[in-house]
Amino acid sequence: MLTTASFGYAEYAAAGPVNFPFFHLGCLIVGGLIIISLKHKYSKIYLSEAVGSFALYTILVALFTSPVVDALKNLVG
């Protein structure tokens, strides 16, 4: 929950209220729910593994937001 909240705040600060990526935030919430359901279904998954996979998923989703893509375009071109 803290990772999703920090993602939402960072995107709001970077993109502003007009360009807020609601789709990406929805993907994070759905991905978190899937990881939680997998944790409940398979009891051998440790909590640290679930948290780590969600953190990596958050980074992956953040890479495809507008501010990051624009920064990469400016870096390359």
mmCIF file of the N, C-alpha and C atoms, coordinates in Angstrom:
data_MODEL
# 
_entry.id   MODEL 
# 
loop_
_atom_site.group_PDB 
_atom_site.id 
_atom_site.type_symbol 
_atom_site.label_atom_id 
_atom_site.label_alt_id 
_atom_site.label_comp_id 
_atom_site.label_asym_id 
_atom_site.label_entity_id 
_atom_site.label_seq_id 
_atom_site.pdbx_PDB_ins_code 
_atom_site.Cartn_x 
_atom_site.Cartn_y 
_atom_site.Cartn_z 
_atom_site.occupancy 
_atom_site.B_iso_or_equiv 
_atom_site.pdbx_formal_charge 
_atom_site.auth_seq_id 
_atom_site.auth_comp_id 
_atom_site.auth_asym_id 
_atom_site.auth_atom_id 
_atom_site.pdbx_PDB_model_num 
ATOM 1   N N  . MET A 1 1  ? 0.825  -1.184  0.000   1.00 0.00 ? 1  MET A N  1 
ATOM 2   C CA . MET A 1 1  ? 0.000  0.000   0.000   1.00 0.00 ? 1  MET A CA 1 
ATOM 3   C C  . MET A 1 1  ? 0.871  1.250   0.000   1.00 0.00 ? 1  MET A C  1 
ATOM 4   N N  . LEU A 1 2  ? 1.969  1.193   0.733   1.00 0.00 ? 2  LEU A N  1 
ATOM 5   C CA . LEU A 1 2  ? 2.877  2.331   0.779   1.00 0.00 ? 2  LEU A CA 1 
ATOM 6   C C  . LEU A 1 2  ? 3.533  2.568   -0.581  1.00 0.00 ? 2  LEU A C  1 
ATOM 7   N N  . THR A 1 3  ? 3.850  1.490   -1.282  1.00 0.00 ? 3  THR A N  1 
ATOM 8   C CA . THR A 1 3  ? 4.451  1.624   -2.610  1.00 0.00 ? 3  THR A CA 1 
ATOM 9   C C  . THR A 1 3  ? 3.468  2.256   -3.583  1.00 0.00 ? 3  THR A C  1 
ATOM 10  N N  . THR A 1 4  ? 2.214  1.846   -3.533  1.00 0.00 ? 4  THR A N  1 
ATOM 11  C CA . THR A 1 4  ? 1.200  2.418   -4.415  1.00 0.00 ? 4  THR A CA 1 
ATOM 12  C C  . THR A 1 4  ? 0.960  3.886   -4.094  1.00 0.00 ? 4  THR A C  1 
ATOM 13  N N  . ALA A 1 5  ? 0.936  4.217   -2.817  1.00 0.00 ? 5  ALA A N  1 
ATOM 14  C CA . ALA A 1 5  ? 0.744  5.611   -2.415  1.00 0.00 ? 5  ALA A CA 1 
ATOM 15  C C  . ALA A 1 5  ? 1.915  6.491   -2.840  1.00 0.00 ? 5  ALA A C  1 
ATOM 16  N N  . SER A 1 6  ? 3.126  5.985   -2.686  1.00 0.00 ? 6  SER A N  1 
ATOM 17  C CA . SER A 1 6  ? 4.290  6.775   -3.103  1.00 0.00 ? 6  SER A CA 1 
ATOM 18  C C  . SER A 1 6  ? 4.337  6.927   -4.622  1.00 0.00 ? 6  SER A C  1 
ATOM 19  N N  . PHE A 1 7  ? 3.914  5.881   -5.349  1.00 0.00 ? 7  PHE A N  1 
ATOM 20  C CA . PHE A 1 7  ? 3.828  5.986   -6.808  1.00 0.00 ? 7  PHE A CA 1 
ATOM 21  C C  . PHE A 1 7  ? 2.823  7.056   -7.204  1.00 0.00 ? 7  PHE A C  1 
ATOM 22  N N  . GLY A 1 8  ? 1.667  7.037   -6.563  1.00 0.00 ? 8  GLY A N  1 
ATOM 23  C CA . GLY A 1 8  ? 0.630  8.025   -6.876  1.00 0.00 ? 8  GLY A CA 1 
ATOM 24  C C  . GLY A 1 8  ? 1.089  9.440   -6.583  1.00 0.00 ? 8  GLY A C  1 
ATOM 25  N N  . TYR A 1 9  ? 1.764  9.642   -5.455  1.00 0.00 ? 9  TYR A N  1 
ATOM 26  C CA . TYR A 1 9  ? 2.251  10.980  -5.109  1.00 0.00 ? 9  TYR A CA 1 
ATOM 27  C C  . TYR A 1 9  ? 3.331  11.438  -6.084  1.00 0.00 ? 9  TYR A C  1 
ATOM 28  N N  . ALA A 1 10 ? 4.254  10.552  -6.432  1.00 0.00 ? 10 ALA A N  1 
ATOM 29  C CA . ALA A 1 10 ? 5.330  10.922  -7.352  1.00 0.00 ? 10 ALA A CA 1 
ATOM 30  C C  . ALA A 1 10 ? 4.782  11.282  -8.732  1.00 0.00 ? 10 ALA A C  1 
ATOM 31  N N  . GLU A 1 11 ? 3.811  10.534  -9.194  1.00 0.00 ? 11 GLU A N  1 
ATOM 32  C CA . GLU A 1 11 ? 3.224  10.839  -10.494 1.00 0.00 ? 11 GLU A CA 1 
ATOM 33  C C  . GLU A 1 11 ? 2.420  12.128  -10.459 1.00 0.00 ? 11 GLU A C  1 
ATOM 34  N N  . TYR A 1 12 ? 1.733  12.382  -9.365  1.00 0.00 ? 12 TYR A N  1 
ATOM 35  C CA . TYR A 1 12 ? 0.982  13.632  -9.233  1.00 0.00 ? 12 TYR A CA 1 
ATOM 36  C C  . TYR A 1 12 ? 1.944  14.821  -9.214  1.00 0.00 ? 12 TYR A C  1 
ATOM 37  N N  . ALA A 1 13 ? 3.068  14.665  -8.535  1.00 0.00 ? 13 ALA A N  1 
ATOM 38  C CA . ALA A 1 13 ? 4.054  15.745  -8.464  1.00 0.00 ? 13 ALA A CA 1 
ATOM 39  C C  . ALA A 1 13 ? 4.742  15.951  -9.807  1.00 0.00 ? 13 ALA A C  1 
ATOM 40  N N  . ALA A 1 14 ? 4.996  14.871  -10.539 1.00 0.00 ? 14 ALA A N  1 
ATOM 41  C CA . ALA A 1 14 ? 5.726  14.982  -11.805 1.00 0.00 ? 14 ALA A CA 1 
ATOM 42  C C  . ALA A 1 14 ? 4.825  15.410  -12.959 1.00 0.00 ? 14 ALA A C  1 
ATOM 43  N N  . ALA A 1 15 ? 3.639  14.874  -13.039 1.00 0.00 ? 15 ALA A N  1 
ATOM 44  C CA . ALA A 1 15 ? 2.780  15.120  -14.199 1.00 0.00 ? 15 ALA A CA 1 
ATOM 45  C C  . ALA A 1 15 ? 1.707  16.162  -13.947 1.00 0.00 ? 15 ALA A C  1 
ATOM 46  N N  . GLY A 1 16 ? 1.378  16.406  -12.693 1.00 0.00 ? 16 GLY A N  1 
ATOM 47  C CA . GLY A 1 16 ? 0.309  17.345  -12.396 1.00 0.00 ? 16 GLY A CA 1 
ATOM 48  C C  . GLY A 1 16 ? -1.041 16.664  -12.397 1.00 0.00 ? 16 GLY A C  1 
ATOM 49  N N  . PRO A 1 17 ? -2.057 17.380  -11.967 1.00 0.00 ? 17 PRO A N  1 
ATOM 50  C CA . PRO A 1 17 ? -3.385 16.745  -11.863 1.00 0.00 ? 17 PRO A CA 1 
ATOM 51  C C  . PRO A 1 17 ? -4.034 16.454  -13.209 1.00 0.00 ? 17 PRO A C  1 
ATOM 52  N N  . VAL A 1 18 ? -3.629 17.164  -14.251 1.00 0.00 ? 18 VAL A N  1 
ATOM 53  C CA . VAL A 1 18 ? -4.265 16.962  -15.556 1.00 0.00 ? 18 VAL A CA 1 
ATOM 54  C C  . VAL A 1 18 ? -3.790 15.663  -16.208 1.00 0.00 ? 18 VAL A C  1 
ATOM 55  N N  . ASN A 1 19 ? -2.516 15.359  -16.084 1.00 0.00 ? 19 ASN A N  1 
ATOM 56  C CA . ASN A 1 19 ? -1.934 14.197  -16.756 1.00 0.00 ? 19 ASN A CA 1 
ATOM 57  C C  . ASN A 1 19 ? -1.704 13.021  -15.813 1.00 0.00 ? 19 ASN A C  1 
ATOM 58  N N  . PHE A 1 20 ? -2.489 12.912  -14.761 1.00 0.00 ? 20 PHE A N  1 
ATOM 59  C CA . PHE A 1 20 ? -2.282 11.826  -13.807 1.00 0.00 ? 20 PHE A CA 1 
ATOM 60  C C  . PHE A 1 20 ? -2.610 10.489  -14.457 1.00 0.00 ? 20 PHE A C  1 
ATOM 61  N N  . PRO A 1 21 ? -1.718 9.501   -14.347 1.00 0.00 ? 21 PRO A N  1 
ATOM 62  C CA . PRO A 1 21 ? -1.931 8.204   -15.033 1.00 0.00 ? 21 PRO A CA 1 
ATOM 63  C C  . PRO A 1 21 ? -2.849 7.272   -14.247 1.00 0.00 ? 21 PRO A C  1 
ATOM 64  N N  . PHE A 1 22 ? -4.137 7.463   -14.400 1.00 0.00 ? 22 PHE A N  1 
ATOM 65  C CA . PHE A 1 22 ? -5.095 6.623   -13.682 1.00 0.00 ? 22 PHE A CA 1 
ATOM 66  C C  . PHE A 1 22 ? -5.007 5.170   -14.127 1.00 0.00 ? 22 PHE A C  1 
ATOM 67  N N  . PHE A 1 23 ? -4.702 4.946   -15.402 1.00 0.00 ? 23 PHE A N  1 
ATOM 68  C CA . PHE A 1 23 ? -4.577 3.581   -15.902 1.00 0.00 ? 23 PHE A CA 1 
ATOM 69  C C  . PHE A 1 23 ? -3.430 2.851   -15.207 1.00 0.00 ? 23 PHE A C  1 
ATOM 70  N N  . HIS A 1 24 ? -2.301 3.537   -15.050 1.00 0.00 ? 24 HIS A N  1 
ATOM 71  C CA . HIS A 1 24 ? -1.155 2.918   -14.399 1.00 0.00 ? 24 HIS A CA 1 
ATOM 72  C C  . HIS A 1 24 ? -1.442 2.629   -12.924 1.00 0.00 ? 24 HIS A C  1 
ATOM 73  N N  . LEU A 1 25 ? -2.134 3.537   -12.272 1.00 0.00 ? 25 LEU A N  1 
ATOM 74  C CA . LEU A 1 25 ? -2.511 3.310   -10.877 1.00 0.00 ? 25 LEU A CA 1 
ATOM 75  C C  . LEU A 1 25 ? -3.464 2.128   -10.768 1.00 0.00 ? 25 LEU A C  1 
ATOM 76  N N  . GLY A 1 26 ? -4.384 2.010   -11.699 1.00 0.00 ? 26 GLY A N  1 
ATOM 77  C CA . GLY A 1 26 ? -5.278 0.853   -11.727 1.00 0.00 ? 26 GLY A CA 1 
ATOM 78  C C  . GLY A 1 26 ? -4.528 -0.444  -11.953 1.00 0.00 ? 26 GLY A C  1 
ATOM 79  N N  . CYS A 1 27 ? -3.529 -0.399  -12.831 1.00 0.00 ? 27 CYS A N  1 
ATOM 80  C CA . CYS A 1 27 ? -2.699 -1.591  -13.058 1.00 0.00 ? 27 CYS A CA 1 
ATOM 81  C C  . CYS A 1 27 ? -1.955 -1.987  -11.790 1.00 0.00 ? 27 CYS A C  1 
ATOM 82  N N  . LEU A 1 28 ? -1.474 -1.007  -11.044 1.00 0.00 ? 28 LEU A N  1 
ATOM 83  C CA . LEU A 1 28 ? -0.796 -1.312  -9.783  1.00 0.00 ? 28 LEU A CA 1 
ATOM 84  C C  . LEU A 1 28 ? -1.738 -1.960  -8.782  1.00 0.00 ? 28 LEU A C  1 
ATOM 85  N N  . ILE A 1 29 ? -2.942 -1.450  -8.689  1.00 0.00 ? 29 ILE A N  1 
ATOM 86  C CA . ILE A 1 29 ? -3.902 -2.007  -7.736  1.00 0.00 ? 29 ILE A CA 1 
ATOM 87  C C  . ILE A 1 29 ? -4.276 -3.433  -8.130  1.00 0.00 ? 29 ILE A C  1 
ATOM 88  N N  . VAL A 1 30 ? -4.539 -3.662  -9.405  1.00 0.00 ? 30 VAL A N  1 
ATOM 89  C CA . VAL A 1 30 ? -4.894 -5.011  -9.867  1.00 0.00 ? 30 VAL A CA 1 
ATOM 90  C C  . VAL A 1 30 ? -3.712 -5.959  -9.685  1.00 0.00 ? 30 VAL A C  1 
ATOM 91  N N  . GLY A 1 31 ? -2.499 -5.502  -9.998  1.00 0.00 ? 31 GLY A N  1 
ATOM 92  C CA . GLY A 1 31 ? -1.316 -6.331  -9.813  1.00 0.00 ? 31 GLY A CA 1 
ATOM 93  C C  . GLY A 1 31 ? -1.089 -6.684  -8.352  1.00 0.00 ? 31 GLY A C  1 
ATOM 94  N N  . GLY A 1 32 ? -1.322 -5.720  -7.470  1.00 0.00 ? 32 GLY A N  1 
ATOM 95  C CA . GLY A 1 32 ? -1.198 -5.997  -6.043  1.00 0.00 ? 32 GLY A CA 1 
ATOM 96  C C  . GLY A 1 32 ? -2.213 -7.018  -5.569  1.00 0.00 ? 32 GLY A C  1 
ATOM 97  N N  . LEU A 1 33 ? -3.423 -6.919  -6.070  1.00 0.00 ? 33 LEU A N  1 
ATOM 98  C CA . LEU A 1 33 ? -4.449 -7.899  -5.700  1.00 0.00 ? 33 LEU A CA 1 
ATOM 99  C C  . LEU A 1 33 ? -4.107 -9.292  -6.209  1.00 0.00 ? 33 LEU A C  1 
ATOM 100 N N  . ILE A 1 34 ? -3.525 -9.365  -7.392  1.00 0.00 ? 34 ILE A N  1 
ATOM 101 C CA . ILE A 1 34 ? -3.118 -10.665 -7.932  1.00 0.00 ? 34 ILE A CA 1 
ATOM 102 C C  . ILE A 1 34 ? -2.001 -11.266 -7.092  1.00 0.00 ? 34 ILE A C  1 
ATOM 103 N N  . ILE A 1 35 ? -1.034 -10.452 -6.695  1.00 0.00 ? 35 ILE A N  1 
ATOM 104 C CA . ILE A 1 35 ? 0.065  -10.957 -5.868  1.00 0.00 ? 35 ILE A CA 1 
ATOM 105 C C  . ILE A 1 35 ? -0.459 -11.406 -4.507  1.00 0.00 ? 35 ILE A C  1 
ATOM 106 N N  . ILE A 1 36 ? -1.403 -10.674 -3.936  1.00 0.00 ? 36 ILE A N  1 
ATOM 107 C CA . ILE A 1 36 ? -1.992 -11.080 -2.657  1.00 0.00 ? 36 ILE A CA 1 
ATOM 108 C C  . ILE A 1 36 ? -2.754 -12.394 -2.804  1.00 0.00 ? 36 ILE A C  1 
ATOM 109 N N  . SER A 1 37 ? -3.488 -12.544 -3.899  1.00 0.00 ? 37 SER A N  1 
ATOM 110 C CA . SER A 1 37 ? -4.233 -13.798 -4.087  1.00 0.00 ? 37 SER A CA 1 
ATOM 111 C C  . SER A 1 37 ? -3.281 -14.974 -4.297  1.00 0.00 ? 37 SER A C  1 
ATOM 112 N N  . LEU A 1 38 ? -2.164 -14.742 -4.985  1.00 0.00 ? 38 LEU A N  1 
ATOM 113 C CA . LEU A 1 38 ? -1.174 -15.808 -5.139  1.00 0.00 ? 38 LEU A CA 1 
ATOM 114 C C  . LEU A 1 38 ? -0.537 -16.165 -3.803  1.00 0.00 ? 38 LEU A C  1 
ATOM 115 N N  . LYS A 1 39 ? -0.327 -15.165 -2.959  1.00 0.00 ? 39 LYS A N  1 
ATOM 116 C CA . LYS A 1 39 ? 0.240  -15.411 -1.627  1.00 0.00 ? 39 LYS A CA 1 
ATOM 117 C C  . LYS A 1 39 ? -0.705 -16.265 -0.799  1.00 0.00 ? 39 LYS A C  1 
ATOM 118 N N  . HIS A 1 40 ? -1.999 -16.017 -0.890  1.00 0.00 ? 40 HIS A N  1 
ATOM 119 C CA . HIS A 1 40 ? -2.966 -16.811 -0.143  1.00 0.00 ? 40 HIS A CA 1 
ATOM 120 C C  . HIS A 1 40 ? -3.135 -18.210 -0.725  1.00 0.00 ? 40 HIS A C  1 
ATOM 121 N N  . LYS A 1 41 ? -3.021 -18.337 -2.041  1.00 0.00 ? 41 LYS A N  1 
ATOM 122 C CA . LYS A 1 41 ? -3.205 -19.639 -2.671  1.00 0.00 ? 41 LYS A CA 1 
ATOM 123 C C  . LYS A 1 41 ? -2.001 -20.548 -2.423  1.00 0.00 ? 41 LYS A C  1 
ATOM 124 N N  . TYR A 1 42 ? -0.804 -19.996 -2.518  1.00 0.00 ? 42 TYR A N  1 
ATOM 125 C CA . TYR A 1 42 ? 0.415  -20.778 -2.328  1.00 0.00 ? 42 TYR A CA 1 
ATOM 126 C C  . TYR A 1 42 ? 1.069  -20.335 -1.019  1.00 0.00 ? 42 TYR A C  1 
ATOM 127 N N  . SER A 1 43 ? 0.956  -21.155 -0.006  1.00 0.00 ? 43 SER A N  1 
ATOM 128 C CA . SER A 1 43 ? 1.417  -20.767 1.326   1.00 0.00 ? 43 SER A CA 1 
ATOM 129 C C  . SER A 1 43 ? 2.938  -20.754 1.453   1.00 0.00 ? 43 SER A C  1 
ATOM 130 N N  . LYS A 1 44 ? 3.660  -21.336 0.503   1.00 0.00 ? 44 LYS A N  1 
ATOM 131 C CA . LYS A 1 44 ? 5.118  -21.357 0.595   1.00 0.00 ? 44 LYS A CA 1 
ATOM 132 C C  . LYS A 1 44 ? 5.773  -20.059 0.122   1.00 0.00 ? 44 LYS A C  1 
ATOM 133 N N  . ILE A 1 45 ? 4.991  -19.146 -0.419  1.00 0.00 ? 45 ILE A N  1 
ATOM 134 C CA . ILE A 1 45 ? 5.533  -17.852 -0.817  1.00 0.00 ? 45 ILE A CA 1 
ATOM 135 C C  . ILE A 1 45 ? 5.700  -17.003 0.438   1.00 0.00 ? 45 ILE A C  1 
ATOM 136 N N  . TYR A 1 46 ? 6.917  -16.530 0.650   1.00 0.00 ? 46 TYR A N  1 
ATOM 137 C CA . TYR A 1 46 ? 7.182  -15.679 1.813   1.00 0.00 ? 46 TYR A CA 1 
ATOM 138 C C  . TYR A 1 46 ? 6.645  -14.278 1.580   1.00 0.00 ? 46 TYR A C  1 
ATOM 139 N N  . LEU A 1 47 ? 6.373  -13.576 2.652   1.00 0.00 ? 47 LEU A N  1 
ATOM 140 C CA . LEU A 1 47 ? 5.875  -12.207 2.562   1.00 0.00 ? 47 LEU A CA 1 
ATOM 141 C C  . LEU A 1 47 ? 6.915  -11.301 1.906   1.00 0.00 ? 47 LEU A C  1 
ATOM 142 N N  . SER A 1 48 ? 8.181  -11.512 2.223   1.00 0.00 ? 48 SER A N  1 
ATOM 143 C CA . SER A 1 48 ? 9.243  -10.685 1.633   1.00 0.00 ? 48 SER A CA 1 
ATOM 144 C C  . SER A 1 48 ? 9.325  -10.883 0.117   1.00 0.00 ? 48 SER A C  1 
ATOM 145 N N  . GLU A 1 49 ? 9.059  -12.098 -0.343  1.00 0.00 ? 49 GLU A N  1 
ATOM 146 C CA . GLU A 1 49 ? 9.043  -12.348 -1.783  1.00 0.00 ? 49 GLU A CA 1 
ATOM 147 C C  . GLU A 1 49 ? 7.881  -11.632 -2.457  1.00 0.00 ? 49 GLU A C  1 
ATOM 148 N N  . ALA A 1 50 ? 6.732  -11.632 -1.821  1.00 0.00 ? 50 ALA A N  1 
ATOM 149 C CA . ALA A 1 50 ? 5.569  -10.947 -2.380  1.00 0.00 ? 50 ALA A CA 1 
ATOM 150 C C  . ALA A 1 50 ? 5.795  -9.438  -2.416  1.00 0.00 ? 50 ALA A C  1 
ATOM 151 N N  . VAL A 1 51 ? 6.359  -8.902  -1.352  1.00 0.00 ? 51 VAL A N  1 
ATOM 152 C CA . VAL A 1 51 ? 6.635  -7.461  -1.311  1.00 0.00 ? 51 VAL A CA 1 
ATOM 153 C C  . VAL A 1 51 ? 7.692  -7.093  -2.340  1.00 0.00 ? 51 VAL A C  1 
ATOM 154 N N  . GLY A 1 52 ? 8.721  -7.898  -2.467  1.00 0.00 ? 52 GLY A N  1 
ATOM 155 C CA . GLY A 1 52 ? 9.761  -7.636  -3.458  1.00 0.00 ? 52 GLY A CA 1 
ATOM 156 C C  . GLY A 1 52 ? 9.249  -7.697  -4.880  1.00 0.00 ? 52 GLY A C  1 
ATOM 157 N N  . SER A 1 53 ? 8.392  -8.669  -5.160  1.00 0.00 ? 53 SER A N  1 
ATOM 158 C CA . SER A 1 53 ? 7.838  -8.761  -6.516  1.00 0.00 ? 53 SER A CA 1 
ATOM 159 C C  . SER A 1 53 ? 6.920  -7.586  -6.815  1.00 0.00 ? 53 SER A C  1 
ATOM 160 N N  . PHE A 1 54 ? 6.176  -7.109  -5.801  1.00 0.00 ? 54 PHE A N  1 
ATOM 161 C CA . PHE A 1 54 ? 5.329  -5.948  -6.017  1.00 0.00 ? 54 PHE A CA 1 
ATOM 162 C C  . PHE A 1 54 ? 6.168  -4.687  -6.222  1.00 0.00 ? 54 PHE A C  1 
ATOM 163 N N  . ALA A 1 55 ? 7.286  -4.571  -5.518  1.00 0.00 ? 55 ALA A N  1 
ATOM 164 C CA . ALA A 1 55 ? 8.167  -3.417  -5.706  1.00 0.00 ? 55 ALA A CA 1 
ATOM 165 C C  . ALA A 1 55 ? 8.763  -3.417  -7.110  1.00 0.00 ? 55 ALA A C  1 
ATOM 166 N N  . LEU A 1 56 ? 9.175  -4.571  -7.588  1.00 0.00 ? 56 LEU A N  1 
ATOM 167 C CA . LEU A 1 56 ? 9.694  -4.657  -8.957  1.00 0.00 ? 56 LEU A CA 1 
ATOM 168 C C  . LEU A 1 56 ? 8.606  -4.363  -9.987  1.00 0.00 ? 56 LEU A C  1 
ATOM 169 N N  . TYR A 1 57 ? 7.393  -4.810  -9.717  1.00 0.00 ? 57 TYR A N  1 
ATOM 170 C CA . TYR A 1 57 ? 6.270  -4.534  -10.605 1.00 0.00 ? 57 TYR A CA 1 
ATOM 171 C C  . TYR A 1 57 ? 5.967  -3.035  -10.635 1.00 0.00 ? 57 TYR A C  1 
ATOM 172 N N  . THR A 1 58 ? 6.072  -2.377  -9.487  1.00 0.00 ? 58 THR A N  1 
ATOM 173 C CA . THR A 1 58 ? 5.863  -0.932  -9.422  1.00 0.00 ? 58 THR A CA 1 
ATOM 174 C C  . THR A 1 58 ? 6.888  -0.193  -10.260 1.00 0.00 ? 58 THR A C  1 
ATOM 175 N N  . ILE A 1 59 ? 8.139  -0.612  -10.189 1.00 0.00 ? 59 ILE A N  1 
ATOM 176 C CA . ILE A 1 59 ? 9.179  0.017   -10.997 1.00 0.00 ? 59 ILE A CA 1 
ATOM 177 C C  . ILE A 1 59 ? 8.907  -0.204  -12.478 1.00 0.00 ? 59 ILE A C  1 
ATOM 178 N N  . LEU A 1 60 ? 8.479  -1.402  -12.840 1.00 0.00 ? 60 LEU A N  1 
ATOM 179 C CA . LEU A 1 60 ? 8.171  -1.694  -14.242 1.00 0.00 ? 60 LEU A CA 1 
ATOM 180 C C  . LEU A 1 60 ? 7.024  -0.838  -14.752 1.00 0.00 ? 60 LEU A C  1 
ATOM 181 N N  . VAL A 1 61 ? 5.982  -0.672  -13.960 1.00 0.00 ? 61 VAL A N  1 
ATOM 182 C CA . VAL A 1 61 ? 4.850  0.166   -14.370 1.00 0.00 ? 61 VAL A CA 1 
ATOM 183 C C  . VAL A 1 61 ? 5.279  1.628   -14.456 1.00 0.00 ? 61 VAL A C  1 
ATOM 184 N N  . ALA A 1 62 ? 6.123  2.063   -13.525 1.00 0.00 ? 62 ALA A N  1 
ATOM 185 C CA . ALA A 1 62 ? 6.571  3.460   -13.524 1.00 0.00 ? 62 ALA A CA 1 
ATOM 186 C C  . ALA A 1 62 ? 7.417  3.793   -14.742 1.00 0.00 ? 62 ALA A C  1 
ATOM 187 N N  . LEU A 1 63 ? 8.090  2.806   -15.303 1.00 0.00 ? 63 LEU A N  1 
ATOM 188 C CA . LEU A 1 63 ? 8.918  3.053   -16.489 1.00 0.00 ? 63 LEU A CA 1 
ATOM 189 C C  . LEU A 1 63 ? 8.092  3.454   -17.707 1.00 0.00 ? 63 LEU A C  1 
ATOM 190 N N  . PHE A 1 64 ? 6.817  3.091   -17.733 1.00 0.00 ? 64 PHE A N  1 
ATOM 191 C CA . PHE A 1 64 ? 5.985  3.362   -18.899 1.00 0.00 ? 64 PHE A CA 1 
ATOM 192 C C  . PHE A 1 64 ? 5.028  4.532   -18.696 1.00 0.00 ? 64 PHE A C  1 
ATOM 193 N N  . THR A 1 65 ? 5.294  5.393   -17.728 1.00 0.00 ? 65 THR A N  1 
ATOM 194 C CA . THR A 1 65 ? 4.481  6.590   -17.542 1.00 0.00 ? 65 THR A CA 1 
ATOM 195 C C  . THR A 1 65 ? 5.048  7.725   -18.380 1.00 0.00 ? 65 THR A C  1 
ATOM 196 N N  . SER A 1 66 ? 4.259  8.735   -18.606 1.00 0.00 ? 66 SER A N  1 
ATOM 197 C CA . SER A 1 66 ? 4.648  9.843   -19.481 1.00 0.00 ? 66 SER A CA 1 
ATOM 198 C C  . SER A 1 66 ? 5.906  10.585  -19.031 1.00 0.00 ? 66 SER A C  1 
ATOM 199 N N  . PRO A 1 67 ? 6.050  10.962  -17.762 1.00 0.00 ? 67 PRO A N  1 
ATOM 200 C CA . PRO A 1 67 ? 7.257  11.697  -17.374 1.00 0.00 ? 67 PRO A CA 1 
ATOM 201 C C  . PRO A 1 67 ? 8.542  10.900  -17.590 1.00 0.00 ? 67 PRO A C  1 
ATOM 202 N N  . VAL A 1 68 ? 8.502  9.597   -17.339 1.00 0.00 ? 68 VAL A N  1 
ATOM 203 C CA . VAL A 1 68 ? 9.699  8.783   -17.520 1.00 0.00 ? 68 VAL A CA 1 
ATOM 204 C C  . VAL A 1 68 ? 10.004 8.616   -19.002 1.00 0.00 ? 68 VAL A C  1 
ATOM 205 N N  . VAL A 1 69 ? 8.995  8.407   -19.801 1.00 0.00 ? 69 VAL A N  1 
ATOM 206 C CA . VAL A 1 69 ? 9.207  8.266   -21.256 1.00 0.00 ? 69 VAL A CA 1 
ATOM 207 C C  . VAL A 1 69 ? 9.739  9.584   -21.828 1.00 0.00 ? 69 VAL A C  1 
ATOM 208 N N  . ASP A 1 70 ? 9.214  10.707  -21.403 1.00 0.00 ? 70 ASP A N  1 
ATOM 209 C CA . ASP A 1 70 ? 9.713  11.993  -21.874 1.00 0.00 ? 70 ASP A CA 1 
ATOM 210 C C  . ASP A 1 70 ? 11.165 12.231  -21.446 1.00 0.00 ? 70 ASP A C  1 
ATOM 211 N N  . ALA A 1 71 ? 11.499 11.835  -20.212 1.00 0.00 ? 71 ALA A N  1 
ATOM 212 C CA . ALA A 1 71 ? 12.876 11.990  -19.749 1.00 0.00 ? 71 ALA A CA 1 
ATOM 213 C C  . ALA A 1 71 ? 13.825 11.099  -20.532 1.00 0.00 ? 71 ALA A C  1 
ATOM 214 N N  . LEU A 1 72 ? 13.389 9.886   -20.877 1.00 0.00 ? 72 LEU A N  1 
ATOM 215 C CA . LEU A 1 72 ? 14.237 9.019   -21.694 1.00 0.00 ? 72 LEU A CA 1 
ATOM 216 C C  . LEU A 1 72 ? 14.395 9.554   -23.101 1.00 0.00 ? 72 LEU A C  1 
ATOM 217 N N  . LYS A 1 73 ? 13.340 10.138  -23.664 1.00 0.00 ? 73 LYS A N  1 
ATOM 218 C CA . LYS A 1 73 ? 13.442 10.747  -24.997 1.00 0.00 ? 73 LYS A CA 1 
ATOM 219 C C  . LYS A 1 73 ? 14.428 11.898  -24.987 1.00 0.00 ? 73 LYS A C  1 
ATOM 220 N N  . ASN A 1 74 ? 14.388 12.732  -23.945 1.00 0.00 ? 74 ASN A N  1 
ATOM 221 C CA . ASN A 1 74 ? 15.323 13.846  -23.847 1.00 0.00 ? 74 ASN A CA 1 
ATOM 222 C C  . ASN A 1 74 ? 16.741 13.365  -23.627 1.00 0.00 ? 74 ASN A C  1 
ATOM 223 N N  . LEU A 1 75 ? 16.911 12.272  -22.923 1.00 0.00 ? 75 LEU A N  1 
ATOM 224 C CA . LEU A 1 75 ? 18.240 11.721  -22.676 1.00 0.00 ? 75 LEU A CA 1 
ATOM 225 C C  . LEU A 1 75 ? 18.853 11.147  -23.944 1.00 0.00 ? 75 LEU A C  1 
ATOM 226 N N  . VAL A 1 76 ? 18.042 10.441  -24.721 1.00 0.00 ? 76 VAL A N  1 
ATOM 227 C CA . VAL A 1 76 ? 18.545 9.811   -25.943 1.00 0.00 ? 76 VAL A CA 1 
ATOM 228 C C  . VAL A 1 76 ? 18.679 10.822  -27.076 1.00 0.00 ? 76 VAL A C  1 
ATOM 229 N N  . GLY A 1 77 ? 17.695 11.680  -27.219 1.00 0.00 ? 77 GLY A N  1 
ATOM 230 C CA . GLY A 1 77 ? 17.689 12.583  -28.375 1.00 0.00 ? 77 GLY A CA 1 
ATOM 231 C C  . GLY A 1 77 ? 18.065 13.922  -28.002 1.00 0.00 ? 77 GLY A C  1 
# 
